[in-house]
Amino acid sequence: VGFVFGTILGRVGLSMLSNSAEEDFKMSFNPYEFIWEKEGTLFLLTIFVGFLAALIPAIKAYNLNISKTLANA
């Protein structure tokens, strides 16, 4: 979800920048072109960071002794 939202937001920003650059500098580029090598790597990195962010609290919860925690409450 974050990758998709960030990609869409980035494309909108690039579109506005492209329009401005085309008017001012007579230079244009396609902001909707998908570069698989870079954006695919970014997608995989995003998935890895999300997995790691979920794994750390899951391991802590797995090692938690629930009966001992509830007895001390």
mmCIF file of the N, C-alpha and C atoms, coordinates in Angstrom:
data_MODEL
# 
_entry.id   MODEL 
# 
loop_
_atom_site.group_PDB 
_atom_site.id 
_atom_site.type_symbol 
_atom_site.label_atom_id 
_atom_site.label_alt_id 
_atom_site.label_comp_id 
_atom_site.label_asym_id 
_atom_site.label_entity_id 
_atom_site.label_seq_id 
_atom_site.pdbx_PDB_ins_code 
_atom_site.Cartn_x 
_atom_site.Cartn_y 
_atom_site.Cartn_z 
_atom_site.occupancy 
_atom_site.B_iso_or_equiv 
_atom_site.pdbx_formal_charge 
_atom_site.auth_seq_id 
_atom_site.auth_comp_id 
_atom_site.auth_asym_id 
_atom_site.auth_atom_id 
_atom_site.pdbx_PDB_model_num 
ATOM 1   N N  . VAL A 1 1  ? 0.835  -1.185  0.000   1.00 0.00 ? 1  VAL A N  1 
ATOM 2   C CA . VAL A 1 1  ? 0.000  0.000   0.000   1.00 0.00 ? 1  VAL A CA 1 
ATOM 3   C C  . VAL A 1 1  ? 0.882  1.251   0.000   1.00 0.00 ? 1  VAL A C  1 
ATOM 4   N N  . GLY A 1 2  ? 1.903  1.281   0.839   1.00 0.00 ? 2  GLY A N  1 
ATOM 5   C CA . GLY A 1 2  ? 2.787  2.437   0.907   1.00 0.00 ? 2  GLY A CA 1 
ATOM 6   C C  . GLY A 1 2  ? 3.568  2.637   -0.377  1.00 0.00 ? 2  GLY A C  1 
ATOM 7   N N  . PHE A 1 3  ? 4.019  1.542   -0.977  1.00 0.00 ? 3  PHE A N  1 
ATOM 8   C CA . PHE A 1 3  ? 4.761  1.647   -2.231  1.00 0.00 ? 3  PHE A CA 1 
ATOM 9   C C  . PHE A 1 3  ? 3.874  2.202   -3.333  1.00 0.00 ? 3  PHE A C  1 
ATOM 10  N N  . VAL A 1 4  ? 2.656  1.700   -3.415  1.00 0.00 ? 4  VAL A N  1 
ATOM 11  C CA . VAL A 1 4  ? 1.729  2.161   -4.457  1.00 0.00 ? 4  VAL A CA 1 
ATOM 12  C C  . VAL A 1 4  ? 1.389  3.629   -4.247  1.00 0.00 ? 4  VAL A C  1 
ATOM 13  N N  . PHE A 1 5  ? 1.077  4.005   -3.008  1.00 0.00 ? 5  PHE A N  1 
ATOM 14  C CA . PHE A 1 5  ? 0.749  5.401   -2.722  1.00 0.00 ? 5  PHE A CA 1 
ATOM 15  C C  . PHE A 1 5  ? 1.938  6.315   -3.015  1.00 0.00 ? 5  PHE A C  1 
ATOM 16  N N  . GLY A 1 6  ? 3.119  5.908   -2.612  1.00 0.00 ? 6  GLY A N  1 
ATOM 17  C CA . GLY A 1 6  ? 4.318  6.698   -2.873  1.00 0.00 ? 6  GLY A CA 1 
ATOM 18  C C  . GLY A 1 6  ? 4.626  6.817   -4.354  1.00 0.00 ? 6  GLY A C  1 
ATOM 19  N N  . THR A 1 7  ? 4.416  5.736   -5.095  1.00 0.00 ? 7  THR A N  1 
ATOM 20  C CA . THR A 1 7  ? 4.647  5.773   -6.534  1.00 0.00 ? 7  THR A CA 1 
ATOM 21  C C  . THR A 1 7  ? 3.670  6.713   -7.217  1.00 0.00 ? 7  THR A C  1 
ATOM 22  N N  . ILE A 1 8  ? 2.408  6.649   -6.826  1.00 0.00 ? 8  ILE A N  1 
ATOM 23  C CA . ILE A 1 8  ? 1.401  7.540   -7.418  1.00 0.00 ? 8  ILE A CA 1 
ATOM 24  C C  . ILE A 1 8  ? 1.705  8.991   -7.072  1.00 0.00 ? 8  ILE A C  1 
ATOM 25  N N  . LEU A 1 9  ? 2.025  9.251   -5.821  1.00 0.00 ? 9  LEU A N  1 
ATOM 26  C CA . LEU A 1 9  ? 2.349  10.616  -5.407  1.00 0.00 ? 9  LEU A CA 1 
ATOM 27  C C  . LEU A 1 9  ? 3.603  11.122  -6.122  1.00 0.00 ? 9  LEU A C  1 
ATOM 28  N N  . GLY A 1 10 ? 4.578  10.262  -6.286  1.00 0.00 ? 10 GLY A N  1 
ATOM 29  C CA . GLY A 1 10 ? 5.790  10.632  -7.012  1.00 0.00 ? 10 GLY A CA 1 
ATOM 30  C C  . GLY A 1 10 ? 5.519  10.931  -8.472  1.00 0.00 ? 10 GLY A C  1 
ATOM 31  N N  . ARG A 1 11 ? 4.633  10.158  -9.082  1.00 0.00 ? 11 ARG A N  1 
ATOM 32  C CA . ARG A 1 11 ? 4.287  10.387  -10.500 1.00 0.00 ? 11 ARG A CA 1 
ATOM 33  C C  . ARG A 1 11 ? 3.564  11.715  -10.681 1.00 0.00 ? 11 ARG A C  1 
ATOM 34  N N  . VAL A 1 12 ? 2.700  12.047  -9.738  1.00 0.00 ? 12 VAL A N  1 
ATOM 35  C CA . VAL A 1 12 ? 2.000  13.336  -9.823  1.00 0.00 ? 12 VAL A CA 1 
ATOM 36  C C  . VAL A 1 12 ? 3.002  14.479  -9.698  1.00 0.00 ? 12 VAL A C  1 
ATOM 37  N N  . GLY A 1 13 ? 3.927  14.367  -8.758  1.00 0.00 ? 13 GLY A N  1 
ATOM 38  C CA . GLY A 1 13 ? 4.961  15.390  -8.599  1.00 0.00 ? 13 GLY A CA 1 
ATOM 39  C C  . GLY A 1 13 ? 5.849  15.499  -9.826  1.00 0.00 ? 13 GLY A C  1 
ATOM 40  N N  . LEU A 1 14 ? 6.234  14.357  -10.401 1.00 0.00 ? 14 LEU A N  1 
ATOM 41  C CA . LEU A 1 14 ? 7.047  14.380  -11.611 1.00 0.00 ? 14 LEU A CA 1 
ATOM 42  C C  . LEU A 1 14 ? 6.289  14.970  -12.790 1.00 0.00 ? 14 LEU A C  1 
ATOM 43  N N  . SER A 1 15 ? 4.997  14.722  -12.842 1.00 0.00 ? 15 SER A N  1 
ATOM 44  C CA . SER A 1 15 ? 4.186  15.295  -13.917 1.00 0.00 ? 15 SER A CA 1 
ATOM 45  C C  . SER A 1 15 ? 4.172  16.812  -13.831 1.00 0.00 ? 15 SER A C  1 
ATOM 46  N N  . MET A 1 16 ? 4.003  17.349  -12.626 1.00 0.00 ? 16 MET A N  1 
ATOM 47  C CA . MET A 1 16 ? 4.021  18.806  -12.460 1.00 0.00 ? 16 MET A CA 1 
ATOM 48  C C  . MET A 1 16 ? 5.407  19.366  -12.772 1.00 0.00 ? 16 MET A C  1 
ATOM 49  N N  . LEU A 1 17 ? 6.448  18.669  -12.347 1.00 0.00 ? 17 LEU A N  1 
ATOM 50  C CA . LEU A 1 17 ? 7.810  19.100  -12.632 1.00 0.00 ? 17 LEU A CA 1 
ATOM 51  C C  . LEU A 1 17 ? 8.105  19.039  -14.127 1.00 0.00 ? 17 LEU A C  1 
ATOM 52  N N  . SER A 1 18 ? 7.601  18.011  -14.785 1.00 0.00 ? 18 SER A N  1 
ATOM 53  C CA . SER A 1 18 ? 7.810  17.872  -16.223 1.00 0.00 ? 18 SER A CA 1 
ATOM 54  C C  . SER A 1 18 ? 7.153  19.011  -16.984 1.00 0.00 ? 18 SER A C  1 
ATOM 55  N N  . ASN A 1 19 ? 5.935  19.363  -16.583 1.00 0.00 ? 19 ASN A N  1 
ATOM 56  C CA . ASN A 1 19 ? 5.247  20.472  -17.247 1.00 0.00 ? 19 ASN A CA 1 
ATOM 57  C C  . ASN A 1 19 ? 6.008  21.777  -17.052 1.00 0.00 ? 19 ASN A C  1 
ATOM 58  N N  . SER A 1 20 ? 6.497  22.010  -15.859 1.00 0.00 ? 20 SER A N  1 
ATOM 59  C CA . SER A 1 20 ? 7.250  23.230  -15.571 1.00 0.00 ? 20 SER A CA 1 
ATOM 60  C C  . SER A 1 20 ? 8.577  23.250  -16.335 1.00 0.00 ? 20 SER A C  1 
ATOM 61  N N  . ALA A 1 21 ? 9.276  22.128  -16.365 1.00 0.00 ? 21 ALA A N  1 
ATOM 62  C CA . ALA A 1 21 ? 10.558 22.055  -17.064 1.00 0.00 ? 21 ALA A CA 1 
ATOM 63  C C  . ALA A 1 21 ? 10.372 22.213  -18.565 1.00 0.00 ? 21 ALA A C  1 
ATOM 64  N N  . GLU A 1 22 ? 9.272  21.685  -19.081 1.00 0.00 ? 22 GLU A N  1 
ATOM 65  C CA . GLU A 1 22 ? 9.022  21.799  -20.517 1.00 0.00 ? 22 GLU A CA 1 
ATOM 66  C C  . GLU A 1 22 ? 8.762  23.250  -20.910 1.00 0.00 ? 22 GLU A C  1 
ATOM 67  N N  . GLU A 1 23 ? 8.041  23.978  -20.074 1.00 0.00 ? 23 GLU A N  1 
ATOM 68  C CA . GLU A 1 23 ? 7.755  25.379  -20.372 1.00 0.00 ? 23 GLU A CA 1 
ATOM 69  C C  . GLU A 1 23 ? 8.998  26.253  -20.210 1.00 0.00 ? 23 GLU A C  1 
ATOM 70  N N  . ASP A 1 24 ? 9.766  26.039  -19.151 1.00 0.00 ? 24 ASP A N  1 
ATOM 71  C CA . ASP A 1 24 ? 10.900 26.912  -18.845 1.00 0.00 ? 24 ASP A CA 1 
ATOM 72  C C  . ASP A 1 24 ? 12.165 26.565  -19.629 1.00 0.00 ? 24 ASP A C  1 
ATOM 73  N N  . PHE A 1 25 ? 12.464 25.279  -19.757 1.00 0.00 ? 25 PHE A N  1 
ATOM 74  C CA . PHE A 1 25 ? 13.747 24.867  -20.323 1.00 0.00 ? 25 PHE A CA 1 
ATOM 75  C C  . PHE A 1 25 ? 13.620 24.127  -21.649 1.00 0.00 ? 25 PHE A C  1 
ATOM 76  N N  . LYS A 1 26 ? 12.403 23.975  -22.156 1.00 0.00 ? 26 LYS A N  1 
ATOM 77  C CA . LYS A 1 26 ? 12.155 23.239  -23.410 1.00 0.00 ? 26 LYS A CA 1 
ATOM 78  C C  . LYS A 1 26 ? 12.721 21.815  -23.327 1.00 0.00 ? 26 LYS A C  1 
ATOM 79  N N  . MET A 1 27 ? 12.532 21.215  -22.173 1.00 0.00 ? 27 MET A N  1 
ATOM 80  C CA . MET A 1 27 ? 13.031 19.873  -21.919 1.00 0.00 ? 27 MET A CA 1 
ATOM 81  C C  . MET A 1 27 ? 11.877 19.053  -21.348 1.00 0.00 ? 27 MET A C  1 
ATOM 82  N N  . SER A 1 28 ? 11.638 17.877  -21.887 1.00 0.00 ? 28 SER A N  1 
ATOM 83  C CA . SER A 1 28 ? 10.517 17.083  -21.392 1.00 0.00 ? 28 SER A CA 1 
ATOM 84  C C  . SER A 1 28 ? 10.962 15.643  -21.144 1.00 0.00 ? 28 SER A C  1 
ATOM 85  N N  . PHE A 1 29 ? 10.229 14.978  -20.279 1.00 0.00 ? 29 PHE A N  1 
ATOM 86  C CA . PHE A 1 29 ? 10.421 13.561  -20.021 1.00 0.00 ? 29 PHE A CA 1 
ATOM 87  C C  . PHE A 1 29 ? 9.076  12.973  -19.650 1.00 0.00 ? 29 PHE A C  1 
ATOM 88  N N  . ASN A 1 30 ? 8.977  11.670  -19.733 1.00 0.00 ? 30 ASN A N  1 
ATOM 89  C CA . ASN A 1 30 ? 7.723  10.979  -19.456 1.00 0.00 ? 30 ASN A CA 1 
ATOM 90  C C  . ASN A 1 30 ? 7.692  10.573  -17.984 1.00 0.00 ? 30 ASN A C  1 
ATOM 91  N N  . PRO A 1 31 ? 6.873  11.233  -17.162 1.00 0.00 ? 31 PRO A N  1 
ATOM 92  C CA . PRO A 1 31 ? 6.850  10.884  -15.739 1.00 0.00 ? 31 PRO A CA 1 
ATOM 93  C C  . PRO A 1 31 ? 6.127  9.570   -15.449 1.00 0.00 ? 31 PRO A C  1 
ATOM 94  N N  . TYR A 1 32 ? 5.431  9.012   -16.438 1.00 0.00 ? 32 TYR A N  1 
ATOM 95  C CA . TYR A 1 32 ? 4.676  7.781   -16.207 1.00 0.00 ? 32 TYR A CA 1 
ATOM 96  C C  . TYR A 1 32 ? 5.409  6.540   -16.702 1.00 0.00 ? 32 TYR A C  1 
ATOM 97  N N  . GLU A 1 33 ? 6.653  6.714   -17.132 1.00 0.00 ? 33 GLU A N  1 
ATOM 98  C CA . GLU A 1 33 ? 7.459  5.584   -17.562 1.00 0.00 ? 33 GLU A CA 1 
ATOM 99  C C  . GLU A 1 33 ? 7.904  4.799   -16.329 1.00 0.00 ? 33 GLU A C  1 
ATOM 100 N N  . PHE A 1 34 ? 7.695  3.506   -16.346 1.00 0.00 ? 34 PHE A N  1 
ATOM 101 C CA . PHE A 1 34 ? 8.060  2.653   -15.212 1.00 0.00 ? 34 PHE A CA 1 
ATOM 102 C C  . PHE A 1 34 ? 9.409  2.018   -15.491 1.00 0.00 ? 34 PHE A C  1 
ATOM 103 N N  . ILE A 1 35 ? 10.394 2.301   -14.665 1.00 0.00 ? 35 ILE A N  1 
ATOM 104 C CA . ILE A 1 35 ? 11.741 1.760   -14.839 1.00 0.00 ? 35 ILE A CA 1 
ATOM 105 C C  . ILE A 1 35 ? 11.857 0.529   -13.944 1.00 0.00 ? 35 ILE A C  1 
ATOM 106 N N  . TRP A 1 36 ? 11.793 -0.653  -14.543 1.00 0.00 ? 36 TRP A N  1 
ATOM 107 C CA . TRP A 1 36 ? 11.726 -1.897  -13.784 1.00 0.00 ? 36 TRP A CA 1 
ATOM 108 C C  . TRP A 1 36 ? 12.958 -2.141  -12.934 1.00 0.00 ? 36 TRP A C  1 
ATOM 109 N N  . GLU A 1 37 ? 14.134 -1.790  -13.435 1.00 0.00 ? 37 GLU A N  1 
ATOM 110 C CA . GLU A 1 37 ? 15.351 -2.097  -12.680 1.00 0.00 ? 37 GLU A CA 1 
ATOM 111 C C  . GLU A 1 37 ? 15.382 -1.337  -11.359 1.00 0.00 ? 37 GLU A C  1 
ATOM 112 N N  . LYS A 1 38 ? 15.041 -0.072  -11.394 1.00 0.00 ? 38 LYS A N  1 
ATOM 113 C CA . LYS A 1 38 ? 15.126 0.753   -10.185 1.00 0.00 ? 38 LYS A CA 1 
ATOM 114 C C  . LYS A 1 38 ? 13.879 0.625   -9.321  1.00 0.00 ? 38 LYS A C  1 
ATOM 115 N N  . GLU A 1 39 ? 12.719 0.686   -9.935  1.00 0.00 ? 39 GLU A N  1 
ATOM 116 C CA . GLU A 1 39 ? 11.488 0.649   -9.144  1.00 0.00 ? 39 GLU A CA 1 
ATOM 117 C C  . GLU A 1 39 ? 11.159 -0.760  -8.676  1.00 0.00 ? 39 GLU A C  1 
ATOM 118 N N  . GLY A 1 40 ? 11.579 -1.761  -9.422  1.00 0.00 ? 40 GLY A N  1 
ATOM 119 C CA . GLY A 1 40 ? 11.421 -3.139  -8.960  1.00 0.00 ? 40 GLY A CA 1 
ATOM 120 C C  . GLY A 1 40 ? 12.276 -3.408  -7.735  1.00 0.00 ? 40 GLY A C  1 
ATOM 121 N N  . THR A 1 41 ? 13.496 -2.889  -7.757  1.00 0.00 ? 41 THR A N  1 
ATOM 122 C CA . THR A 1 41 ? 14.380 -3.012  -6.597  1.00 0.00 ? 41 THR A CA 1 
ATOM 123 C C  . THR A 1 41 ? 13.801 -2.268  -5.403  1.00 0.00 ? 41 THR A C  1 
ATOM 124 N N  . LEU A 1 42 ? 13.260 -1.091  -5.654  1.00 0.00 ? 42 LEU A N  1 
ATOM 125 C CA . LEU A 1 42 ? 12.637 -0.317  -4.579  1.00 0.00 ? 42 LEU A CA 1 
ATOM 126 C C  . LEU A 1 42 ? 11.436 -1.061  -3.996  1.00 0.00 ? 42 LEU A C  1 
ATOM 127 N N  . PHE A 1 43 ? 10.655 -1.720  -4.850  1.00 0.00 ? 43 PHE A N  1 
ATOM 128 C CA . PHE A 1 43 ? 9.514  -2.499  -4.377  1.00 0.00 ? 43 PHE A CA 1 
ATOM 129 C C  . PHE A 1 43 ? 9.975  -3.654  -3.488  1.00 0.00 ? 43 PHE A C  1 
ATOM 130 N N  . LEU A 1 44 ? 11.002 -4.367  -3.922  1.00 0.00 ? 44 LEU A N  1 
ATOM 131 C CA . LEU A 1 44 ? 11.514 -5.485  -3.113  1.00 0.00 ? 44 LEU A CA 1 
ATOM 132 C C  . LEU A 1 44 ? 12.086 -5.001  -1.787  1.00 0.00 ? 44 LEU A C  1 
ATOM 133 N N  . LEU A 1 45 ? 12.760 -3.862  -1.815  1.00 0.00 ? 45 LEU A N  1 
ATOM 134 C CA . LEU A 1 45 ? 13.288 -3.284  -0.582  1.00 0.00 ? 45 LEU A CA 1 
ATOM 135 C C  . LEU A 1 45 ? 12.154 -2.884  0.361   1.00 0.00 ? 45 LEU A C  1 
ATOM 136 N N  . THR A 1 46 ? 11.076 -2.346  -0.190  1.00 0.00 ? 46 THR A N  1 
ATOM 137 C CA . THR A 1 46 ? 9.913  -1.971  0.613   1.00 0.00 ? 46 THR A CA 1 
ATOM 138 C C  . THR A 1 46 ? 9.277  -3.199  1.266   1.00 0.00 ? 46 THR A C  1 
ATOM 139 N N  . ILE A 1 47 ? 9.153  -4.279  0.509   1.00 0.00 ? 47 ILE A N  1 
ATOM 140 C CA . ILE A 1 47 ? 8.600  -5.524  1.054   1.00 0.00 ? 47 ILE A CA 1 
ATOM 141 C C  . ILE A 1 47 ? 9.499  -6.060  2.170   1.00 0.00 ? 47 ILE A C  1 
ATOM 142 N N  . PHE A 1 48 ? 10.814 -6.024  1.971   1.00 0.00 ? 48 PHE A N  1 
ATOM 143 C CA . PHE A 1 48 ? 11.750 -6.517  2.980   1.00 0.00 ? 48 PHE A CA 1 
ATOM 144 C C  . PHE A 1 48 ? 11.666 -5.706  4.266   1.00 0.00 ? 48 PHE A C  1 
ATOM 145 N N  . VAL A 1 49 ? 11.625 -4.393  4.156   1.00 0.00 ? 49 VAL A N  1 
ATOM 146 C CA . VAL A 1 49 ? 11.546 -3.533  5.344   1.00 0.00 ? 49 VAL A CA 1 
ATOM 147 C C  . VAL A 1 49 ? 10.225 -3.767  6.078   1.00 0.00 ? 49 VAL A C  1 
ATOM 148 N N  . GLY A 1 50 ? 9.132  -3.914  5.341   1.00 0.00 ? 50 GLY A N  1 
ATOM 149 C CA . GLY A 1 50 ? 7.840  -4.207  5.967   1.00 0.00 ? 50 GLY A CA 1 
ATOM 150 C C  . GLY A 1 50 ? 7.844  -5.548  6.677   1.00 0.00 ? 50 GLY A C  1 
ATOM 151 N N  . PHE A 1 51 ? 8.446  -6.551  6.056   1.00 0.00 ? 51 PHE A N  1 
ATOM 152 C CA . PHE A 1 51 ? 8.543  -7.870  6.675   1.00 0.00 ? 51 PHE A CA 1 
ATOM 153 C C  . PHE A 1 51 ? 9.383  -7.810  7.946   1.00 0.00 ? 51 PHE A C  1 
ATOM 154 N N  . LEU A 1 52 ? 10.496 -7.103  7.881   1.00 0.00 ? 52 LEU A N  1 
ATOM 155 C CA . LEU A 1 52 ? 11.366 -6.963  9.045   1.00 0.00 ? 52 LEU A CA 1 
ATOM 156 C C  . LEU A 1 52 ? 10.669 -6.195  10.167  1.00 0.00 ? 52 LEU A C  1 
ATOM 157 N N  . ALA A 1 53 ? 9.926  -5.157  9.813   1.00 0.00 ? 53 ALA A N  1 
ATOM 158 C CA . ALA A 1 53 ? 9.205  -4.370  10.817  1.00 0.00 ? 53 ALA A CA 1 
ATOM 159 C C  . ALA A 1 53 ? 8.111  -5.195  11.487  1.00 0.00 ? 53 ALA A C  1 
ATOM 160 N N  . ALA A 1 54 ? 7.553  -6.161  10.793  1.00 0.00 ? 54 ALA A N  1 
ATOM 161 C CA . ALA A 1 54 ? 6.538  -7.026  11.391  1.00 0.00 ? 54 ALA A CA 1 
ATOM 162 C C  . ALA A 1 54 ? 7.169  -8.187  12.159  1.00 0.00 ? 54 ALA A C  1 
ATOM 163 N N  . LEU A 1 55 ? 8.337  -8.613  11.738  1.00 0.00 ? 55 LEU A N  1 
ATOM 164 C CA . LEU A 1 55 ? 8.973  -9.774  12.350  1.00 0.00 ? 55 LEU A CA 1 
ATOM 165 C C  . LEU A 1 55 ? 9.506  -9.483  13.754  1.00 0.00 ? 55 LEU A C  1 
ATOM 166 N N  . ILE A 1 56 ? 10.062 -8.321  13.959  1.00 0.00 ? 56 ILE A N  1 
ATOM 167 C CA . ILE A 1 56 ? 10.657 -7.985  15.264  1.00 0.00 ? 56 ILE A CA 1 
ATOM 168 C C  . ILE A 1 56 ? 9.620  -8.015  16.391  1.00 0.00 ? 56 ILE A C  1 
ATOM 169 N N  . PRO A 1 57 ? 8.462  -7.341  16.283  1.00 0.00 ? 57 PRO A N  1 
ATOM 170 C CA . PRO A 1 57 ? 7.465  -7.450  17.360  1.00 0.00 ? 57 PRO A CA 1 
ATOM 171 C C  . PRO A 1 57 ? 6.854  -8.846  17.471  1.00 0.00 ? 57 PRO A C  1 
ATOM 172 N N  . ALA A 1 58 ? 6.782  -9.563  16.348  1.00 0.00 ? 58 ALA A N  1 
ATOM 173 C CA . ALA A 1 58 ? 6.233  -10.918 16.399  1.00 0.00 ? 58 ALA A CA 1 
ATOM 174 C C  . ALA A 1 58 ? 7.137  -11.837 17.209  1.00 0.00 ? 58 ALA A C  1 
ATOM 175 N N  . ILE A 1 59 ? 8.430  -11.701 17.055  1.00 0.00 ? 59 ILE A N  1 
ATOM 176 C CA . ILE A 1 59 ? 9.372  -12.519 17.839  1.00 0.00 ? 59 ILE A CA 1 
ATOM 177 C C  . ILE A 1 59 ? 9.282  -12.163 19.317  1.00 0.00 ? 59 ILE A C  1 
ATOM 178 N N  . LYS A 1 60 ? 9.175  -10.879 19.624  1.00 0.00 ? 60 LYS A N  1 
ATOM 179 C CA . LYS A 1 60 ? 9.040  -10.463 21.024  1.00 0.00 ? 60 LYS A CA 1 
ATOM 180 C C  . LYS A 1 60 ? 7.742  -11.000 21.629  1.00 0.00 ? 60 LYS A C  1 
ATOM 181 N N  . ALA A 1 61 ? 6.655  -10.973 20.875  1.00 0.00 ? 61 ALA A N  1 
ATOM 182 C CA . ALA A 1 61 ? 5.381  -11.496 21.376  1.00 0.00 ? 61 ALA A CA 1 
ATOM 183 C C  . ALA A 1 61 ? 5.436  -13.014 21.527  1.00 0.00 ? 61 ALA A C  1 
ATOM 184 N N  . TYR A 1 62 ? 6.144  -13.690 20.647  1.00 0.00 ? 62 TYR A N  1 
ATOM 185 C CA . TYR A 1 62 ? 6.276  -15.138 20.728  1.00 0.00 ? 62 TYR A CA 1 
ATOM 186 C C  . TYR A 1 62 ? 7.037  -15.548 21.986  1.00 0.00 ? 62 TYR A C  1 
ATOM 187 N N  . ASN A 1 63 ? 8.047  -14.787 22.349  1.00 0.00 ? 63 ASN A N  1 
ATOM 188 C CA . ASN A 1 63 ? 8.857  -15.116 23.525  1.00 0.00 ? 63 ASN A CA 1 
ATOM 189 C C  . ASN A 1 63 ? 8.227  -14.663 24.836  1.00 0.00 ? 63 ASN A C  1 
ATOM 190 N N  . LEU A 1 64 ? 7.123  -13.971 24.793  1.00 0.00 ? 64 LEU A N  1 
ATOM 191 C CA . LEU A 1 64 ? 6.467  -13.458 25.985  1.00 0.00 ? 64 LEU A CA 1 
ATOM 192 C C  . LEU A 1 64 ? 5.700  -14.581 26.690  1.00 0.00 ? 64 LEU A C  1 
ATOM 193 N N  . ASN A 1 65 ? 5.885  -14.692 27.995  1.00 0.00 ? 65 ASN A N  1 
ATOM 194 C CA . ASN A 1 65 ? 5.163  -15.678 28.788  1.00 0.00 ? 65 ASN A CA 1 
ATOM 195 C C  . ASN A 1 65 ? 3.844  -15.034 29.227  1.00 0.00 ? 65 ASN A C  1 
ATOM 196 N N  . ILE A 1 66 ? 2.757  -15.424 28.570  1.00 0.00 ? 66 ILE A N  1 
ATOM 197 C CA . ILE A 1 66 ? 1.468  -14.771 28.784  1.00 0.00 ? 66 ILE A CA 1 
ATOM 198 C C  . ILE A 1 66 ? 0.948  -15.012 30.198  1.00 0.00 ? 66 ILE A C  1 
ATOM 199 N N  . SER A 1 67 ? 1.046  -16.235 30.685  1.00 0.00 ? 67 SER A N  1 
ATOM 200 C CA . SER A 1 67 ? 0.516  -16.523 32.020  1.00 0.00 ? 67 SER A CA 1 
ATOM 201 C C  . SER A 1 67 ? 1.282  -15.747 33.095  1.00 0.00 ? 67 SER A C  1 
ATOM 202 N N  . LYS A 1 68 ? 2.584  -15.620 32.936  1.00 0.00 ? 68 LYS A N  1 
ATOM 203 C CA . LYS A 1 68 ? 3.375  -14.862 33.900  1.00 0.00 ? 68 LYS A CA 1 
ATOM 204 C C  . LYS A 1 68 ? 3.040  -13.370 33.816  1.00 0.00 ? 68 LYS A C  1 
ATOM 205 N N  . THR A 1 69 ? 2.850  -12.879 32.620  1.00 0.00 ? 69 THR A N  1 
ATOM 206 C CA . THR A 1 69 ? 2.511  -11.466 32.436  1.00 0.00 ? 69 THR A CA 1 
ATOM 207 C C  . THR A 1 69 ? 1.149  -11.155 33.039  1.00 0.00 ? 69 THR A C  1 
ATOM 208 N N  . LEU A 1 70 ? 0.170  -12.033 32.820  1.00 0.00 ? 70 LEU A N  1 
ATOM 209 C CA . LEU A 1 70 ? -1.170 -11.805 33.365  1.00 0.00 ? 70 LEU A CA 1 
ATOM 210 C C  . LEU A 1 70 ? -1.202 -11.989 34.885  1.00 0.00 ? 70 LEU A C  1 
ATOM 211 N N  . ALA A 1 71 ? -0.364 -12.861 35.405  1.00 0.00 ? 71 ALA A N  1 
ATOM 212 C CA . ALA A 1 71 ? -0.328 -13.071 36.856  1.00 0.00 ? 71 ALA A CA 1 
ATOM 213 C C  . ALA A 1 71 ? 0.247  -11.858 37.578  1.00 0.00 ? 71 ALA A C  1 
ATOM 214 N N  . ASN A 1 72 ? 1.151  -11.147 36.941  1.00 0.00 ? 72 ASN A N  1 
ATOM 215 C CA . ASN A 1 72 ? 1.755  -9.961  37.544  1.00 0.00 ? 72 ASN A CA 1 
ATOM 216 C C  . ASN A 1 72 ? 0.908  -8.709  37.353  1.00 0.00 ? 72 ASN A C  1 
ATOM 217 N N  . ALA A 1 73 ? -0.138 -8.793  36.578  1.00 0.00 ? 73 ALA A N  1 
ATOM 218 C CA . ALA A 1 73 ? -0.961 -7.609  36.318  1.00 0.00 ? 73 ALA A CA 1 
ATOM 219 C C  . ALA A 1 73 ? -1.851 -7.340  37.440  1.00 0.00 ? 73 ALA A C  1 
# 
